[in-house]
């Protein structure tokens, strides 16, 4: 008999109260989601930057062993450091410079090292990733 009395009570939330709670949750999501997306983008960029920076000592070790970057490739760098995580290795200026590149979820990081050449009176860095 007690259970029936509990079911017969007229207590609960009104429709207005439920709508107010849903609006508050929507406002909180509108604030939180852009912040989260910005954090995720920054984290991806930092991961790409870190992977590229970690590969530079291997490229320099390759240069000290061979005297140039001519035949340096991703495989050659991984032979020096198996933990490398790169997407692209570009060699320019006849092996005098290189570019290392990594992409993490659309965020690209690259580093160029080597010589600078003068082409038609304009000084340009030869290590720019192509």
C-alpha positions in Angstrom: 0.0 0.0 0.0 2.8 2.4 0.7 4.3 2.0 -2.8 1.0 3.1 -4.3 1.0 6.3 -2.2 4.5 7.1 -3.4 3.5 6.7 -7.0 0.5 8.9 -6.5 2.4 12.0 -5.4 2.4 15.0 -7.7 6.1 15.8 -7.4 8.6 16.2 -10.3 10.1 18.7 -12.6 8.2 21.0 -14.8 8.8 21.4 -18.5 10.3 24.9 -17.9 12.8 23.5 -15.3 13.9 20.8 -17.8 14.3 23.3 -20.6 16.4 25.6 -18.4 18.7 22.7 -17.5 19.1 21.9 -21.2 19.9 25.5 -22.1 22.5 25.6 -19.3 24.2 22.4 -20.6 24.2 23.9 -24.1 25.9 27.0 -22.9 28.5 25.0 -21.1 29.2 22.9 -24.2 29.4 26.0 -26.4 32.2 27.3 -24.1 34.0 24.0 -23.7 34.1 22.5 -27.2 36.1 25.4 -28.9 38.5 25.4 -26.0 39.0 21.6 -26.4 39.5 21.9 -30.2 42.1 24.6 -29.8 43.9 22.4 -27.2 43.9 19.4 -29.6 45.3 21.5 -32.5 48.1 22.9 -30.3 48.9 19.4 -29.1 49.1 18.0 -32.6 51.4 20.9 -33.7 53.7 20.3 -30.7 53.8 16.6 -31.5 54.9 17.3 -35.1 57.5 19.8 -33.9 58.9 17.4 -31.4 59.2 14.6 -33.9 61.1 16.8 -36.4 63.4 18.2 -33.7 64.2 14.6 -32.5 65.3 13.7 -36.1 67.9 16.5 -36.5 70.7 14.8 -34.5 70.3 11.7 -36.7 70.6 13.8 -39.9 73.7 15.4 -38.5 75.1 12.0 -37.5 74.5 10.9 -41.1 76.4 13.9 -42.4 79.4 13.3 -40.1 79.5 9.7 -41.4 79.2 10.5 -45.1 80.3 14.1 -45.5 77.1 15.1 -47.3 73.4 14.5 -47.4 73.2 13.1 -50.9 71.9 9.6 -50.3 70.2 10.4 -46.9 66.7 8.9 -46.8 64.1 8.0 -44.2 65.5 4.4 -44.1 69.1 5.7 -43.6 68.0 7.9 -40.7 66.0 5.0 -39.1 69.2 2.9 -39.3 70.8 5.5 -37.1 67.8 6.0 -34.8 65.0 3.4 -34.9 62.6 5.6 -33.0 62.3 8.3 -35.6 58.8 9.3 -36.7 59.0 11.3 -39.9 56.9 11.5 -43.1 59.4 13.0 -45.5 63.1 13.6 -46.0 64.1 15.9 -48.9 67.6 16.5 -50.1 68.4 19.7 -52.1 71.3 21.6 -53.5 73.1 18.4 -54.6 73.2 17.0 -51.1 74.4 20.1 -49.4 71.2 20.6 -47.4 68.1 18.7 -46.3 64.5 19.1 -45.1 62.7 16.9 -42.6 58.9 17.0 -42.4 56.2 15.5 -40.2 52.4 15.8 -40.3 50.2 15.0 -37.3 46.5 15.3 -38.0 46.9 18.1 -40.5 49.5 20.0 -38.5 52.8 20.2 -40.4 56.3 20.8 -39.0 59.5 20.9 -40.9 63.1 21.8 -40.4 65.7 22.8 -43.0 69.4 22.7 -42.5 72.4 23.1 -44.9 73.9 25.7 -47.1 72.4 28.8 -48.6 72.7 29.6 -52.3 72.3 32.7 -54.4 70.0 32.2 -57.4 69.6 35.1 -59.8 70.8 37.6 -57.2 68.3 36.4 -54.6 69.5 34.6 -51.5 67.3 31.7 -50.6 67.5 28.9 -48.2 67.9 25.6 -50.1 66.5 23.4 -47.4 62.9 24.5 -47.8 60.6 21.5 -48.1 59.3 21.0 -51.6 
